[in-house]
Amino acid sequence: MDFKESIAVMGGGSWATALAKLLLKNCESIIWYMRRDDRIDEFKRLRHNPAYLTDVEFDIERIEFSSDINYVCSRAGALLLAMPSPYFPDHMEKITVDLSSKVIITALKGIVPGVNELVTDYMARTFRVDPANMLVVSGPCHAEEVALDRPSYLTIGARDQQLAQQFAECLNFKNTHTILSTDIDGIEYAGVLKNIYAIAAGMVHGMKRGDNFLAMLVSNAIREMDRFLSAAAPHPRQICDSVYLGDLLVTSYSRFSRNHNFGSMIGKGYSVKAARMEMEQTAEGYYGSKCIHEINAAYGVHMPILEAVYDVLYRRVSVEYAFRQLAADLA
């Protein structure tokens, strides 16, 4: 597979924009699917995404834009999925072309809502994509810093490590480095869990509980993640690797973290509904907490941080009460 000759970016948000910028450092051209024609027209006129990462300019002559998802899927041999997971099914339901021979790379950090499936499992079941032709991309990499070419480390998970290396060559640049892994399911689940824990960290910040409690929360969060991954996705792994612990840390602490900021608003007293309305971008941990809560019903893993977040977001438990209970559990 020659990714540099035939790859499409699917999505128009900040992560899709950062990955597109990265790909264009190594690829002559890319195809880019965006849902809205008006957004495409503005992009071409301004030479940057009009809604996300607006400081990042593009050589638009090297980009073939289209709002026709079936056209894009027909043209490209590899599809890099980078839309927010809550909207993922709506995009996929429009596809009528055969994807079974395509290479699918998922950069989504979420579960497919409604069916509670990992994206790779969903693509295999719905479009009969060969699992050997699927890759996942994750790691402690905020879109803003990737687009600005700050030092970043991305992990690529795949069954076929040769295919993963070929794709890595499209991402490697002077400040962007890639790490290869075979832990596909674990990487996908970790990408969901870290968003949930980042909401919890934001709640702690918003309530002004202090750095001491936040450190206790995050150290327990990585153990909670490890317990869940061991049950739901058994695989040899080092939980302190960047794709697990590193991503958890950057999402829990960074000002770029939309999940942290969402949780912080709730901790400050916003209702869940008001915080969601205030957010300009999707806080995927909101949806992920429900999905993981439901998935964990089959495993019964002890996950007090997940349950505290779920209680606040979906059971209308006050954030103060939920975290008093959680503090006692973590002691």
C-alpha positions in Angstrom: 0.0 0.0 0.0 1.4 3.4 -1.0 -0.2 5.7 1.5 1.6 8.7 -0.1 -0.2 8.2 -3.3 -3.8 7.5 -2.2 -4.9 8.7 1.3 -8.0 10.6 2.3 -8.6 12.5 5.5 -12.2 12.0 6.7 -13.4 14.9 8.9 -13.1 18.6 9.3 -12.2 19.1 13.0 -9.0 20.1 14.7 -7.5 16.6 14.8 -8.3 16.0 11.2 -6.7 19.3 10.4 -3.6 18.6 12.3 -3.2 15.1 10.7 -3.8 16.6 7.2 -1.0 19.1 7.9 1.3 16.3 9.0 0.5 14.2 6.0 1.3 17.0 3.5 4.8 17.1 4.9 5.4 13.7 3.3 2.7 13.2 0.7 2.5 15.0 -2.6 -1.3 15.4 -2.2 -4.3 14.2 -0.2 -8.0 13.9 -0.6 -10.0 15.6 2.2 -13.6 14.8 3.0 -15.6 17.5 4.8 -19.3 17.4 5.3 -20.1 21.1 4.4 -19.5 22.7 1.0 -19.6 26.2 2.6 -16.7 25.2 4.9 -14.8 23.8 1.9 -15.3 27.1 -0.1 -14.1 29.1 2.9 -11.1 26.9 3.3 -10.1 27.4 -0.3 -10.5 31.1 -0.1 -8.7 31.6 3.2 -6.2 28.8 2.7 -6.8 27.5 6.3 -9.6 25.7 8.1 -12.1 28.5 8.9 -13.3 26.8 12.1 -10.3 24.9 13.6 -6.6 25.7 13.9 -7.1 28.9 12.0 -3.5 29.9 12.3 -2.3 26.8 10.3 -2.0 27.6 6.6 -2.3 25.0 3.8 -1.1 24.6 0.2 -4.6 24.0 -1.0 -3.4 23.2 -4.5 -2.2 19.8 -3.1 -5.6 19.0 -1.6 -8.7 17.6 -3.4 -11.7 18.6 -1.2 -15.0 16.9 -1.5 -18.3 16.7 0.5 -19.3 13.5 -1.3 -18.2 10.7 1.0 -18.8 8.0 -1.6 -16.6 9.8 -4.1 -13.8 10.1 -1.6 -14.1 6.5 -0.5 -13.9 5.4 -4.2 -10.9 7.6 -5.0 -8.7 6.7 -2.0 -7.0 3.5 -1.1 -6.6 4.4 2.5 -9.1 6.3 4.7 -7.9 8.2 7.8 -11.0 8.5 10.0 -10.7 11.6 12.2 -14.3 12.8 12.9 -15.7 13.0 16.4 -17.0 9.6 17.4 -20.6 10.8 18.3 -21.0 11.8 14.6 -19.2 8.9 13.2 -22.3 6.6 12.5 -24.0 9.5 10.7 -21.1 9.7 8.2 -20.7 6.0 7.8 -24.4 5.5 7.1 -24.0 7.5 3.9 -21.4 5.1 2.5 -22.7 2.8 -0.3 -19.4 1.9 -2.0 -17.4 -1.3 -1.1 -14.8 -0.6 1.5 -13.7 -4.2 2.0 -10.4 -3.8 0.2 -9.5 -0.4 1.7 -7.0 0.3 4.4 -8.7 1.9 7.3 -6.8 4.1 9.8 -8.8 5.3 12.8 -7.7 8.3 14.7 -11.0 8.5 16.6 -10.7 8.4 20.4 -14.1 7.1 21.1 -16.5 4.2 21.0 -19.2 4.0 18.3 -22.3 5.1 20.2 -25.4 3.1 20.1 -23.6 -0.2 19.5 -20.7 0.3 21.9 -18.1 -1.1 19.5 -14.6 -0.1 18.9 -14.2 1.6 15.5 -12.1 -1.3 14.1 -14.8 -3.8 15.2 -17.5 -1.6 13.7 -15.7 -1.4 10.4 -15.0 -5.1 10.2 -18.7 -5.9 11.0 -20.4 -3.2 8.9 -18.1 -3.0 5.9 -16.3 -6.3 6.0 -12.9 -4.6 6.2 -10.1 -7.1 6.8 -8.7 -6.6 10.3 -5.2 -7.0 8.9 -5.9 -3.8 6.9 -6.8 -1.7 9.9 -4.6 0.6 11.9 -5.2 2.9 14.9 -3.3 6.2 15.6 -3.2 7.6 19.1 -0.9 9.1 21.7 -0.3 12.2 23.8 -0.6 14.6 20.9 -2.9 17.6 21.1 -4.0 18.7 17.6 -2.7 22.3 18.3 0.8 21.2 19.0 1.0 18.6 16.2 -0.1 21.3 13.7 2.5 23.7 15.1 5.2 21.1 14.6 6.0 20.8 18.3 7.7 17.6 19.5 5.0 14.8 19.4 4.9 11.1 19.6 2.2 9.1 17.9 1.6 5.3 18.4 0.4 3.3 15.4 -1.3 0.0 16.3 -1.7 -2.7 13.7 -1.7 -6.4 13.2 0.5 -6.0 10.2 3.6 -4.2 11.4 4.9 -3.7 7.9 1.8 -1.8 7.0 2.1 0.2 10.2 5.7 1.1 9.2 4.6 2.2 5.8 2.0 4.5 7.3 4.5 5.8 9.9 6.6 7.1 7.0 3.8 9.5 6.2 3.8 10.9 9.7 7.4 11.0 10.6 9.0 14.5 10.4 11.6 16.4 12.3 9.5 16.8 15.4 6.9 14.1 14.9 7.9 10.5 15.8 6.1 7.3 15.6 6.0 4.2 17.8 4.6 0.8 16.5 2.4 -1.5 18.5 0.2 -4.5 18.1 -2.2 -3.6 20.9 -5.0 -2.4 18.7 -7.9 -2.9 21.1 -6.0 -1.6 24.1 -5.0 1.6 22.3 -8.6 2.2 21.2 -10.0 1.7 24.7 -7.3 3.8 26.3 -8.2 6.7 24.0 -11.7 6.6 25.3 -10.8 6.1 29.0 -8.4 9.0 29.1 -11.1 11.4 28.0 -13.3 10.2 30.9 -10.5 10.6 33.4 -9.7 14.1 32.0 -13.3 15.1 32.7 -12.8 13.9 36.3 -9.6 15.9 36.5 -11.4 19.0 35.2 -14.1 18.5 37.8 -11.4 18.5 40.5 -9.8 21.6 39.1 -13.2 23.4 38.9 -14.0 22.5 42.5 -10.5 23.8 43.6 -9.7 20.5 45.3 -6.0 21.1 44.8 -3.0 19.4 43.1 -2.6 16.8 45.9 -6.0 15.3 45.2 -5.6 15.6 41.5 -2.4 13.6 41.6 -4.1 11.0 43.7 -7.0 10.9 41.1 -4.7 10.5 38.1 -2.5 7.9 39.7 -5.6 5.9 40.5 -7.0 6.5 37.0 -4.0 4.7 35.3 -4.5 1.7 37.6 -8.3 1.8 36.8 -7.4 1.9 33.1 -5.0 -1.0 33.5 -7.7 -3.1 35.2 -10.2 -2.5 32.5 -7.8 -3.1 29.6 -6.7 -6.4 31.2 -10.3 -7.5 31.3 -11.6 -6.2 28.0 -8.5 -6.3 25.8 -6.0 -8.8 27.2 -2.6 -8.1 25.6 1.0 -7.8 26.7 1.5 -4.0 27.4 3.3 -1.5 29.5 0.7 0.7 31.0 3.3 3.5 31.5 3.9 3.7 27.7 3.0 7.1 26.2 -0.1 5.9 24.4 -1.6 5.0 27.8 -0.2 7.0 30.6 1.2 9.8 28.5 -2.1 10.4 26.8 -3.9 10.3 30.1 -1.5 12.9 31.6 -1.7 15.4 28.7 -5.4 15.2 28.5 -5.9 15.5 32.2 -3.6 18.5 32.7 -3.4 20.5 29.4 -5.3 23.8 28.7 -5.9 22.4 25.2 -7.9 19.5 26.6 -11.6 20.0 25.8 -12.6 17.1 28.2 -10.7 18.8 31.1 -12.3 22.1 30.3 -15.8 20.5 30.1 -15.2 18.9 33.5 -13.9 22.1 34.9 -17.1 24.0 34.0 -19.1 21.3 35.8 -16.9 21.5 38.8 -17.4 25.3 38.9 -21.2 24.8 39.1 -22.3 24.6 35.5 -25.1 22.1 34.8 -24.1 19.3 32.5 -26.4 20.7 29.8 -25.0 24.2 30.2 -21.4 23.0 30.0 -22.2 21.0 26.8 -23.8 24.1 25.2 -20.9 26.3 26.2 -18.3 23.9 24.6 -17.3 24.9 21.0 -15.9 21.4 20.4 -17.1 17.9 21.3 -16.0 16.6 24.7 -15.9 12.9 23.7 -15.6 11.7 27.3 -19.2 12.7 27.8 -20.3 10.0 25.4 -17.4 7.6 26.3 -18.4 7.5 29.9 -21.8 6.1 29.0 -20.4 3.6 26.6 -17.7 2.3 28.9 -20.2 2.1 31.8 -22.4 -0.1 29.7 -19.6 -2.2 28.3 -18.2 -2.8 31.9 -21.5 -4.4 32.9 -20.2 -7.5 31.2 -16.8 -7.4 32.9 -17.5 -6.0 36.4 -14.2 -4.2 36.7 -13.9 -2.0 39.8 -14.0 1.5 38.2 -14.9 4.1 40.8 -13.6 7.1 38.8 -15.6 6.1 35.8 -18.7 5.6 37.9 -18.3 9.0 39.6 -18.1 10.7 36.2 -21.1 8.7 34.9 -23.1 9.5 38.0 -22.6 13.3 37.5 -23.2 13.3 33.8 -26.1 10.9 33.5 -27.7 10.3 36.9 -27.8 14.0 38.0 -25.7 13.3 41.1 -24.1 16.5 42.3 -20.4 16.8 41.5 -19.6 17.6 45.2 -21.3 14.5 46.5 -19.9 12.2 43.8 -16.3 13.3 44.6 -16.8 13.1 48.3 -17.7 9.4 47.8 -14.9 9.0 45.3 -12.3 10.5 47.8 -13.3 7.9 50.3 -12.9 5.1 47.8 -9.5 6.2 46.7 -8.2 6.5 50.3 
